[in-house]
Amino acid sequence: MSVGMTPRTRILRDSMTHPRPAVHLLACLILAATAPVWAADTVTLTDGSEVDGPITSLAPGDIEVEQEPGDRLEKISIVAVRDVRFGDEPESLSSGRALLERGDGPGAVAELAKIAEIELQEGVAGPRVRQEHAFVKVAAEALAAGPEQRPAAIKALAEFLDSNARSHHSYAGQELLGDLLAESGDFSAAAAAYEQLDRGPPALRIRSANLRAGLLIRQERYAEAAREFEAAERIPLPDSQGKSESKLEQTSKALALAAALSERQSAVLGRARCLAKTGKAAEAVAAARAVIAEADPENRDLLAAAYGTLGECQRAAGNQDTDALISFLTVDLVYNAIPEWHARALFNLVQLWGASNQPERARQAAQLLTTTYPESPWAQQLAPNNDAS
């Protein structure tokens, strides 16, 4: 039996490769008797709640769902959506997509390899499932590609996005494309990919500006980056009011507003990092503290970034290393499930513990960084320079 092949798909394979009339009829009868009733499509929202029902429309900016037969169609903003699962998709496609969303390209590629070819053929899988598989595959392969394979993988991802501009993965795909182009050093092409998010709802327009500002930071163009972050902060927030909408659509609007607010706060943190780099550390520290005070306690991604940014701004002040230690320890102890900021915090802790004559703590932080995030740029920066490791 092929890896990932269910009894149903094995019957289909055998009936197609050996189409003897009696056997073919028997296979069809068995298939009819044993084929599962497909589960409903499921949309998981960013608050963790789930919406079950046929998905009637997929678009870059929103998804429409019919919760009950004959009900009005419910429209959900794409920024309120965490995951979309089709009722007839293979289990390994669901698992592969989850791994992709966590940034595990190799894991996603391996999971997709478990899907038997027959499960994706026309007549077995619908066009939405085939397109979903195509996106997850090309995105996972681009993320997993090594330096030599990366250009071809990036090209394949770009071609998919061009050919499937109405996919509900369009904005996430363009962001991934921009990230990969930036890692390759092509900042101009990366900015062009990020600009595609400007076509989306306010949260994505703010995110687009934040991402482009991040490219400027990578080029040490801090004054320009600060202006980009300021522009992001001025983008109007979405309207969350609407008495005529259903409860689901009201939830969608509330989640879209929360996403836009979170992106605006990220813009404030970005501006704070620029201020710290241009000699305005006190102003930077105040901005980071303001975000922490206003942040939703459940928004752990934002709070990890906020405490990490606060620590960096405190270090830039030159006389707040003890405060910086506390900020980075907060990330290490409370928000360590956010890999990017945990790695940054550990890198700073190595340096701060070393400067405070605590070599054992510096060594422990270095070991945690290099073993937990060996591919992180922070671990790679540490390796040749850290005596504690």
Backbone hydrogen bonds, N-H to C=O, Kabsch-Sander energy under -0.5 kcal/mol:
donor,donor_aa,acceptor,acceptor_aa,energy
5,M,2,S,-2.1
6,T,4,G,-0.5
10,R,6,T,-2.3
11,I,7,P,-2.1
12,L,8,R,-1.9
13,R,9,T,-2.5
14,D,10,R,-2.7
15,S,11,I,-2.5
16,M,12,L,-1.6
17,T,13,R,-2.3
18,H,14,D,-1.9
20,R,18,H,-2.2
24,H,20,R,-3.7
25,L,21,P,-2.6
26,L,22,A,-2.5
27,A,23,V,-2.9
28,C,24,H,-2.2
29,L,25,L,-2.3
30,I,26,L,-2.7
31,L,27,A,-2.9
32,A,28,C,-2.5
33,A,29,L,-1.8
34,T,30,I,-2.3
35,A,31,L,-2.5
38,W,36,P,-0.5
39,A,87,G,-0.9
42,T,85,R,-3.1
43,V,51,V,-2.7
44,T,42,T,-0.6
44,T,83,D,-2.8
45,L,43,V,-0.5
45,L,49,S,-3.0
46,T,80,A,-1.9
48,G,45,L,-2.0
51,V,43,V,-2.6
52,D,50,E,-0.5
53,G,41,D,-2.2
56,T,54,P,-0.7
56,T,64,E,-1.8
57,S,64,E,-1.3
59,A,62,D,-1.5
63,I,76,I,-2.3
64,E,57,S,-2.4
65,V,74,E,-2.5
66,E,54,P,-2.6
67,Q,65,V,-0.7
71,D,68,E,-2.7
74,E,65,V,-3.3
76,I,63,I,-3.0
78,I,61,G,-2.5
80,A,77,S,-1.8
81,V,78,I,-1.2
82,R,44,T,-3.3
83,D,44,T,-1.8
85,R,42,T,-3.1
89,E,86,F,-1.6
93,L,90,P,-0.9
94,S,90,P,-1.5
95,S,91,E,-2.4
96,G,92,S,-2.3
97,R,93,L,-2.3
98,A,94,S,-2.0
99,L,95,S,-2.1
100,L,96,G,-2.2
101,E,97,R,-2.4
102,R,98,A,-1.1
103,G,100,L,-1.8
104,D,99,L,-2.7
105,G,103,G,-1.2
108,A,104,D,-2.1
109,V,105,G,-2.5
110,A,106,P,-2.3
111,E,107,G,-2.1
112,L,108,A,-2.4
113,A,109,V,-1.5
114,K,111,E,-1.4
115,I,112,L,-1.9
119,E,116,A,-1.3
120,L,117,E,-1.6
121,Q,118,I,-1.1
123,G,125,A,-0.7
124,V,121,Q,-2.2
125,A,121,Q,-2.4
130,R,126,G,-2.1
131,Q,127,P,-2.4
132,E,128,R,-2.4
133,H,129,V,-2.7
134,A,130,R,-2.1
135,F,131,Q,-2.4
136,V,132,E,-2.6
137,K,133,H,-2.5
138,V,134,A,-2.3
139,A,135,F,-2.7
140,A,136,V,-2.5
141,E,137,K,-2.5
142,A,138,V,-1.6
143,L,139,A,-2.2
144,A,140,A,-2.1
145,A,141,E,-1.2
150,R,146,G,-2.0
153,A,149,Q,-2.1
154,I,150,R,-2.9
155,K,151,P,-2.2
156,A,152,A,-2.1
157,L,153,A,-2.1
158,A,154,I,-2.6
159,E,155,K,-2.4
160,F,156,A,-2.1
161,L,157,L,-2.3
162,D,158,A,-2.2
163,S,159,E,-2.1
164,N,160,F,-1.4
165,A,162,D,-0.6
167,S,164,N,-2.0
170,S,167,S,-1.7
173,G,169,H,-3.2
174,Q,170,S,-2.2
175,E,171,Y,-2.1
176,L,172,A,-2.3
177,L,173,G,-2.6
178,G,174,Q,-2.5
179,D,175,E,-2.5
180,L,176,L,-2.4
181,L,177,L,-2.4
182,A,178,G,-2.5
183,E,179,D,-2.3
184,S,180,L,-1.3
185,G,182,A,-1.5
186,D,181,L,-2.3
187,F,185,G,-1.4
190,A,186,D,-2.0
191,A,187,F,-2.4
192,A,188,S,-1.8
193,A,189,A,-1.9
194,Y,190,A,-2.5
195,E,191,A,-2.0
196,Q,192,A,-0.5
196,Q,193,A,-1.2
197,L,194,Y,-1.9
198,D,195,E,-1.7
199,R,196,Q,-1.4
200,G,197,L,-1.9
204,L,201,P,-1.1
205,R,201,P,-1.8
206,I,202,P,-2.7
207,R,203,A,-2.0
208,S,204,L,-2.5
209,A,205,R,-1.8
210,N,206,I,-2.3
211,L,207,R,-2.9
212,R,208,S,-2.2
213,A,209,A,-2.3
214,G,210,N,-2.1
215,L,211,L,-1.5
216,L,212,R,-1.4
217,I,213,A,-2.1
218,R,214,G,-2.0
219,Q,215,L,-0.9
220,E,217,I,-2.2
221,R,216,L,-2.9
222,Y,220,E,-0.9
225,A,221,R,-2.2
226,A,222,Y,-2.6
227,R,223,A,-1.6
228,E,224,E,-1.9
229,F,225,A,-2.5
230,E,226,A,-2.3
231,A,227,R,-2.1
232,A,228,E,-1.9
233,E,229,F,-2.0
234,R,230,E,-1.0
234,R,231,A,-0.5
235,I,231,A,-0.5
235,I,232,A,-1.1
245,E,242,G,-0.9
250,Q,246,S,-2.2
251,T,247,K,-2.2
252,S,248,L,-2.6
253,K,249,E,-2.2
254,A,250,Q,-2.3
255,L,251,T,-2.6
256,A,252,S,-2.3
257,L,253,K,-2.2
258,A,254,A,-2.3
259,A,255,L,-2.3
260,A,256,A,-2.0
261,L,257,L,-2.6
262,S,258,A,-2.3
263,E,259,A,-2.2
264,R,260,A,-2.4
265,Q,261,L,-2.3
266,S,262,S,-2.0
267,A,263,E,-1.8
268,V,264,R,-1.7
269,L,265,Q,-2.0
270,G,266,S,-2.3
271,R,267,A,-2.5
272,A,268,V,-2.2
273,R,269,L,-2.0
274,C,270,G,-1.8
275,L,271,R,-2.5
276,A,272,A,-2.4
277,K,273,R,-1.6
278,T,274,C,-1.0
278,T,275,L,-0.7
279,G,276,A,-1.0
280,K,275,L,-2.9
284,A,280,K,-2.0
285,V,281,A,-2.9
286,A,282,A,-2.0
287,A,283,E,-2.0
288,A,284,A,-2.2
289,R,285,V,-2.4
290,A,286,A,-1.9
291,V,287,A,-1.7
292,I,288,A,-1.9
293,A,289,R,-2.2
294,E,290,A,-1.6
295,A,291,V,-1.7
299,N,296,D,-2.2
300,R,298,E,-1.8
303,L,299,N,-2.2
304,A,300,R,-2.4
305,A,301,D,-2.0
306,A,302,L,-2.6
307,Y,303,L,-2.7
308,G,304,A,-2.2
309,T,305,A,-2.7
310,L,306,A,-2.7
311,G,307,Y,-2.4
312,E,308,G,-1.9
313,C,309,T,-2.6
314,Q,310,L,-2.6
315,R,311,G,-2.2
316,A,312,E,-2.0
317,A,313,C,-1.2
318,G,314,Q,-0.7
318,G,315,R,-1.1
320,Q,314,Q,-0.7
324,A,320,Q,-2.4
325,L,321,D,-2.4
326,I,322,T,-1.7
327,S,323,D,-2.1
328,F,324,A,-2.7
329,L,325,L,-2.5
330,T,326,I,-1.9
331,V,327,S,-1.4
332,D,328,F,-2.4
333,L,329,L,-2.9
334,V,330,T,-2.5
335,Y,330,T,-1.1
335,Y,331,V,-0.7
338,I,335,Y,-1.3
342,H,338,I,-2.4
343,A,339,P,-2.7
344,R,340,E,-1.7
345,A,341,W,-2.3
346,L,342,H,-2.5
347,F,343,A,-2.2
348,N,344,R,-2.0
349,L,345,A,-2.5
350,V,346,L,-2.3
351,Q,347,F,-1.5
352,L,348,N,-2.7
353,W,349,L,-3.1
354,G,350,V,-1.9
355,A,351,Q,-2.2
356,S,352,L,-1.5
357,N,354,G,-1.3
358,Q,353,W,-2.4
362,A,358,Q,-2.0
363,R,359,P,-2.6
364,Q,360,E,-2.3
365,A,361,R,-2.3
366,A,362,A,-2.3
367,Q,363,R,-2.5
368,L,364,Q,-2.3
369,L,365,A,-2.2
370,T,366,A,-2.6
371,T,367,Q,-1.9
372,T,368,L,-2.2
373,Y,369,L,-2.3
376,S,373,Y,-1.6
380,Q,376,S,-2.1
381,Q,377,P,-2.0
382,L,378,W,-1.6
383,A,379,A,-2.1
385,N,382,L,-1.3
386,N,382,L,-1.9
387,D,385,N,-0.7
